[in-house]
Amino acid sequence: MSARNNIFHLDLKEIWNYRDLLFILVRRDILAVYKQTIFGPLWFFIQPLLTALVYMIVFSRLGKFSTGNIPPTLFYLSGLLIWSYFSECIIRTSTFFKDNTAILSKVYFPRIIIPVSLIITNLVRFFIQGFLFLAIYFYYFFQGVSLVPNAYILLFPLLLLMVMAIGFGGGLIISSLTTKYKDLLHLVSFAIQLLMFLSPVIFPLHQLGDSIYANLIKLNPLTGIIEAFRYGCWGSGYFSWALLGYDAACIMVILFIGIVVFNSVEKNFVDSI
């Protein structure tokens, strides 16, 4: 069986050979995002900050949920930073067949290039929001808040790679399924929002003890990633190598299934759309 016909195959060399096209697609998507917003790239700062402030009012002030010694704004931003990147990767990748029907049906290039470009494009948003997180982090740090960064922060590149992988794999699965089940697109955003409540974005995992809710949250493959990131940033919270290992295993399965399903569908996608 040739590599091109192998549904288990991801041709990284071919992607590299089309790197100029990849750059063009990333640039196109970034410019499109800027043009579609009144505030341009400033919206990338405004959106997570407003969301964190809403969470602080609803959950910390009204709901009386404690974030421990960590300022609520900083706590929520840390979770939103990772969750927003994941959700954007899933949502934007899930519609790529529908959004690119014209070019995909007329010109040959590795179809996988477009999902890859979306993952990279969302990295720009991620790093912009990362600067916001760092600015607020250092503000509280120099205000004397007990933030103790430690060696676990060195796991950050690995954690980011894991988020990229699950966003990529999950997006491939959904985009492939929507070529046949188009109504699935209407459920994606809602499902992502619902899934966030089964993550530690809002609730500190270590404060939930051994409750059923805590165990459900641990099933989320992003839980160990978010908790490890927070632990590396301020040295408190919940950290578990076993949980990270579970996350990595789940992500590898999701990525593998995504590649298999995508390779199976993309050969006949024009007839399905």
Secondary structure, DSSP 8 states (H G I E B T S, - for coil): --GGG-TT---HHHHHHTHHHHHHHHHHHHHHHHHTSSSGGGHHHHHHHHHHHHHIIIIIIIS----TTS-HHHHHHHHHHHHHHHHHHHHHHHTHHHHTHHHHHHS-S-TTHHHHHHHHHHHHHHHHHHHHHHHHHHHHHHTT------GGGGGHHHHHHHHHHHHHHHHHHHHHHHTT-TTHHHHHHHHHHHHHTTSTTTS-GGGGTT-HHHHHHHTSTTHHHHHHHHHHHHS-S---HHHHHHHHHHHHHHHHHHHHHHHHHHTTHHHH-
